[in-house]
Amino acid sequence: MTSWRVVRIVAGAFILLSLALGIPGSPLFVSPWWLAFTAFVGLNLLQSGFTKWCLMEQILRKAGVTPGA
């Protein structure tokens, strides 16, 4: 699996988990502050789309994940 696929999977998992922890109607609700994490992940995805640089991808490459689109 390439680094970009792993980035997308991790970002999607982070978003779904933080929504589950941050929305008051969720059975996993902890605090609405988890929605800030959702926004953080979304902003990082947005900036990586413009700059073509992603910290998570850099970390994955150093961990030995195959680079690629």
DSSP file (Angstrom, degrees, kcal/mol; ACC not computed):
  #  RESIDUE AA STRUCTURE BP1 BP2  ACC     N-H-->O    O-->H-N    N-H-->O    O-->H-N    TCO  KAPPA ALPHA  PHI   PSI    X-CA   Y-CA   Z-CA
    1    1 A M              0   0    0      0, 0.0    65,-0.6     0, 0.0     2,-0.1   0.000 360.0 360.0 360.0 136.9    0.0    0.0    0.0
    2    2 A T  B  >  -a   66   0A   0     63,-0.1     4,-2.0     1,-0.1     3,-0.2  -0.362 360.0-109.4 -82.8 163.8    1.4    3.4   -0.9
    3    3 A S  H  > S+     0   0    0     63,-2.3     4,-2.5     1,-0.2     5,-0.2   0.852 116.3  55.5 -62.0 -36.4    1.8    6.3    1.5
    4    4 A W  H  > S+     0   0    0     64,-1.1     4,-2.2     2,-0.2    -1,-0.2   0.887 107.3  49.5 -66.8 -36.8   -1.0    8.3    0.0
    5    5 A R  H  > S+     0   0    0     -3,-0.2     4,-2.2     2,-0.2    -1,-0.2   0.917 111.9  48.3 -66.1 -41.4   -3.5    5.5    0.5
    6    6 A V  H  X S+     0   0    0     -4,-2.0     4,-2.9     2,-0.2     5,-0.2   0.904 109.6  53.2 -64.8 -40.9   -2.4    5.1    4.1
    7    7 A V  H  X S+     0   0    0     -4,-2.5     4,-2.8     1,-0.2     5,-0.2   0.928 110.5  47.1 -58.9 -45.9   -2.8    8.9    4.6
    8    8 A R  H  X S+     0   0    0     -4,-2.2     4,-2.3     2,-0.2    -1,-0.2   0.898 113.3  48.1 -64.3 -40.6   -6.3    8.8    3.3
    9    9 A I  H  X S+     0   0    0     -4,-2.2     4,-2.3     2,-0.2    -2,-0.2   0.933 114.6  45.3 -65.3 -45.8   -7.3    5.8    5.4
   10   10 A V  H  X S+     0   0    0     -4,-2.9     4,-2.8     2,-0.2     5,-0.2   0.921 113.5  49.8 -65.2 -44.1   -5.8    7.4    8.6
   11   11 A A  H  X S+     0   0    0     -4,-2.8     4,-2.4    -5,-0.2    -1,-0.2   0.923 112.1  48.0 -61.3 -44.3   -7.4   10.7    7.9
   12   12 A G  H  X S+     0   0    0     -4,-2.3     4,-2.4    -5,-0.2    -1,-0.2   0.905 112.8  48.1 -62.5 -41.8  -10.8    9.1    7.3
   13   13 A A  H  X S+     0   0    0     -4,-2.3     4,-2.6     2,-0.2     5,-0.2   0.916 111.6  50.2 -65.2 -43.1  -10.5    7.1   10.5
   14   14 A F  H  X S+     0   0    0     -4,-2.8     4,-2.7     2,-0.2     5,-0.2   0.909 111.8  48.4 -60.9 -42.8   -9.4   10.1   12.5
   15   15 A I  H  X S+     0   0    0     -4,-2.4     4,-2.2    -5,-0.2     5,-0.2   0.945 113.7  45.3 -64.8 -48.0  -12.3   12.1   11.2
   16   16 A L  H  X S+     0   0    0     -4,-2.4     4,-2.2     1,-0.2    -2,-0.2   0.911 115.5  47.3 -63.5 -41.8  -14.9    9.4   12.0
   17   17 A L  H  X S+     0   0    0     -4,-2.6     4,-2.0     2,-0.2    -2,-0.2   0.924 112.3  48.3 -65.0 -45.0  -13.5    8.7   15.4
   18   18 A S  H  X S+     0   0    0     -4,-2.7     4,-1.2    -5,-0.2    -1,-0.2   0.847 111.4  50.9 -68.0 -31.9  -13.3   12.4   16.4
   19   19 A L  H  X S+     0   0    0     -4,-2.2     4,-1.9    -5,-0.2     3,-0.2   0.915 109.6  50.4 -66.9 -42.1  -16.9   12.9   15.2
   20   20 A A  H  < S+     0   0    0     -4,-2.2     8,-0.3     1,-0.2    -2,-0.2   0.865 115.8  42.7 -63.1 -34.8  -18.1    9.9   17.2
   21   21 A L  H  < S+     0   0    0     -4,-2.0     9,-2.8     8,-0.2    10,-1.6   0.668 119.9  42.8 -83.4 -17.3  -16.3   11.4   20.3
   22   22 A G  H  < S+     0   0    0     -4,-1.2    13,-0.2    -3,-0.2    -2,-0.2   0.607  88.2  87.5-108.9 -13.4  -17.4   15.0   19.7
   23   23 A I    ><  -     0   0    0     -4,-1.9     3,-2.2     1,-0.1     6,-0.2  -0.791  69.7-140.9 -93.3 123.3  -21.1   14.9   18.7
   24   24 A P  T 3  S+     0   0    0      0, 0.0    -1,-0.1     0, 0.0     5,-0.1   0.755  98.3  57.2 -55.6 -28.7  -23.4   14.9   21.8
   25   25 A G  T 3  S+     0   0    0      3,-0.1    -5,-0.1     2,-0.0    -2,-0.0   0.586  85.4 103.5 -78.9  -8.6  -25.9   12.4   20.3
   26   26 A S  S X  S-     0   0    0     -3,-2.2     3,-1.4    -7,-0.2    -6,-0.0  -0.461  74.0-134.9 -76.1 143.3  -23.2    9.8   19.8
   27   27 A P  T 3  S+     0   0    0      0, 0.0    -1,-0.1     0, 0.0    -6,-0.1   0.688 109.4  52.2 -68.4 -15.5  -23.0    6.8   22.3
   28   28 A L  T 3  S+     0   0    0     -8,-0.3    -3,-0.1    -5,-0.1    -2,-0.0   0.293  80.4 147.2 -98.9   8.4  -19.2    7.4   22.4
   29   29 A F    <   +     0   0    0     -3,-1.4    -7,-0.2    -6,-0.2    -8,-0.2  -0.148   8.8 154.6 -53.1 132.8  -19.5   11.1   23.2
   30   30 A V        -     0   0    0     -9,-2.8    -8,-0.2     1,-0.3    -1,-0.2   0.632  64.8 -21.8-120.2 -55.7  -16.7   12.5   25.4
   31   31 A S    >   -     0   0    0    -10,-1.6     3,-1.5     1,-0.0    -1,-0.3  -0.980  48.1-123.1-159.7 146.1  -16.4   16.2   24.7
   32   32 A P  T >  S+     0   0    0      0, 0.0     3,-1.7     0, 0.0     4,-0.3   0.676 103.1  80.2 -67.7 -13.4  -17.3   18.7   22.0
   33   33 A W  T >> S+     0   0    0      1,-0.3     3,-1.3     2,-0.2     4,-0.7   0.694  73.8  75.5 -65.8 -17.2  -13.7   19.6   21.9
   34   34 A W  H <> S+     0   0    0     -3,-1.5     4,-1.3     1,-0.3     3,-0.5   0.756  82.3  68.6 -64.1 -22.4  -13.0   16.5   19.8
   35   35 A L  H <> S+     0   0    0     -3,-1.7     4,-2.1     1,-0.2    -1,-0.3   0.774  89.0  63.3 -67.4 -24.5  -14.6   18.5   16.9
   36   36 A A  H <> S+     0   0    0     -3,-1.3     4,-2.2    -4,-0.3    -1,-0.2   0.869 100.6  52.2 -64.3 -35.7  -11.5   20.7   17.0
   37   37 A F  H  X S+     0   0    0     -4,-0.7     4,-2.4    -3,-0.5    -2,-0.2   0.882 106.2  53.6 -66.6 -37.9   -9.5   17.6   16.0
   38   38 A T  H  X S+     0   0    0     -4,-1.3     4,-2.3     1,-0.2    -2,-0.2   0.928 110.1  47.1 -59.3 -45.5  -11.9   17.0   13.1
   39   39 A A  H  X S+     0   0    0     -4,-2.1     4,-2.7     2,-0.2    -2,-0.2   0.884 109.6  54.3 -63.8 -39.1  -11.2   20.6   12.0
   40   40 A F  H  X S+     0   0    0     -4,-2.2     4,-2.2     2,-0.2    -2,-0.2   0.923 109.9  46.0 -61.2 -46.1   -7.4   20.1   12.4
   41   41 A V  H  X S+     0   0    0     -4,-2.4     4,-2.2     2,-0.2    -1,-0.2   0.916 113.3  50.2 -63.9 -42.9   -7.4   17.0   10.2
   42   42 A G  H  X S+     0   0    0     -4,-2.3     4,-2.3     1,-0.2    -2,-0.2   0.904 110.2  49.7 -62.3 -42.1   -9.6   18.8    7.6
   43   43 A L  H  X S+     0   0    0     -4,-2.7     4,-2.8     1,-0.2     5,-0.2   0.889 109.7  51.4 -64.8 -38.8   -7.3   21.8    7.5
   44   44 A N  H  X S+     0   0    0     -4,-2.2     4,-2.2     2,-0.2    -1,-0.2   0.895 110.1  49.1 -65.2 -39.0   -4.3   19.6    7.1
   45   45 A L  H  X S+     0   0    0     -4,-2.2     4,-1.4     2,-0.2    -2,-0.2   0.907 112.3  49.5 -64.2 -40.5   -5.9   17.8    4.1
   46   46 A L  H  X S+     0   0    0     -4,-2.3     4,-1.3     1,-0.2     3,-0.3   0.944 112.3  45.5 -63.5 -49.1   -6.8   21.1    2.6
   47   47 A Q  H  X S+     0   0    0     -4,-2.8     4,-2.9     1,-0.2     5,-0.3   0.869 110.0  54.8 -65.8 -34.5   -3.3   22.6    2.9
   48   48 A S  H  X S+     0   0    0     -4,-2.2     4,-1.8     1,-0.2    -1,-0.2   0.822 103.5  56.9 -68.8 -27.9   -1.7   19.4    1.6
   49   49 A G  H  < S+     0   0    0     -4,-1.4    -1,-0.2    -3,-0.3    -2,-0.2   0.851 115.6  36.1 -66.8 -34.1   -3.9   19.7   -1.5
   50   50 A F  H  < S+     0   0    0     -4,-1.3    -2,-0.2    -3,-0.2    -1,-0.2   0.865 128.6  32.0 -84.9 -39.5   -2.5   23.1   -2.2
   51   51 A T  H  < S-     0   0    0     -4,-2.9    -3,-0.2     2,-0.2    -2,-0.2   0.619  91.3-134.6 -96.7 -13.8    1.1   22.6   -1.1
   52   52 A K  S  < S+     0   0    0     -4,-1.8     2,-0.4    -5,-0.3    -4,-0.1   0.775  70.4 114.4  60.6  28.2    1.6   18.9   -2.0
   53   53 A W        +     0   0    0     -6,-0.3     2,-0.4    -5,-0.1    -1,-0.2  -0.998  40.1 177.7-129.4 133.3    3.3   18.4    1.4
   54   54 A C     >  -     0   0    0     -2,-0.4     4,-1.8     1,-0.1     5,-0.1  -0.985  24.5-151.8-139.2 124.0    1.8   16.3    4.2
   55   55 A L  H  > S+     0   0    0     -2,-0.4     4,-2.4     1,-0.2     5,-0.2   0.899  99.5  55.4 -61.3 -42.0    3.5   15.6    7.6
   56   56 A M  H  > S+     0   0    0      1,-0.2     4,-2.5     2,-0.2    -1,-0.2   0.891 106.6  51.0 -59.9 -39.3    1.7   12.2    7.9
   57   57 A E  H  > S+     0   0    0      2,-0.2     4,-2.5     1,-0.2    -1,-0.2   0.904 108.6  51.4 -65.8 -39.6    3.2   11.2    4.6
   58   58 A Q  H  X S+     0   0    0     -4,-1.8     4,-2.0     2,-0.2    -2,-0.2   0.915 111.0  48.1 -62.0 -42.5    6.7   12.2    5.6
   59   59 A I  H  X S+     0   0    0     -4,-2.4     4,-1.4     1,-0.2    -2,-0.2   0.920 111.8  49.6 -63.6 -44.3    6.3   10.1    8.8
   60   60 A L  H  <>S+     0   0    0     -4,-2.5     5,-2.5     1,-0.2     4,-0.3   0.887 108.7  52.2 -64.1 -39.1    5.0    7.1    6.9
   61   61 A R  H ><5S+     0   0    0     -4,-2.5     3,-1.3     1,-0.2    -1,-0.2   0.907 109.0  49.8 -63.8 -41.0    7.9    7.3    4.4
   62   62 A K  H 3<5S+     0   0    0     -4,-2.0    -1,-0.2     1,-0.3    -2,-0.2   0.784 106.6  57.1 -66.9 -25.8   10.4    7.3    7.3
   63   63 A A  T 3<5S-     0   0    0     -4,-1.4    -1,-0.3    -5,-0.2    -2,-0.2   0.503 127.2-100.8 -82.2  -4.8    8.6    4.3    8.7
   64   64 A G  T < 5 +     0   0    0     -3,-1.3     2,-0.2    -4,-0.3    -3,-0.2   0.532  69.6 149.2 101.3   7.0    9.2    2.5    5.5
   65   65 A V      < -     0   0    0     -5,-2.5    -1,-0.3    -8,-0.1   -63,-0.1  -0.551  57.3-102.3 -73.9 139.5    5.9    2.8    3.7
   66   66 A T  B     -a    2   0A   0    -65,-0.6   -63,-2.3    -2,-0.2    -1,-0.1  -0.408  36.7-129.0 -63.5 125.1    6.2    2.9   -0.1
   67   67 A P        +     0   0    0      0, 0.0     2,-0.2     0, 0.0    -1,-0.1  -0.365  52.7 106.2 -70.8 157.2    5.9    6.4   -1.5
   68   68 A G              0   0    0      1,-0.1   -64,-1.1   -66,-0.1   -63,-0.2  -0.789 360.0 360.0 152.5 167.1    3.5    7.1   -4.3
   69   69 A A              0   0    0     -2,-0.2    -1,-0.1   -65,-0.1   -67,-0.0   0.403 360.0 360.0 -96.5 360.0    0.2    8.5   -5.4
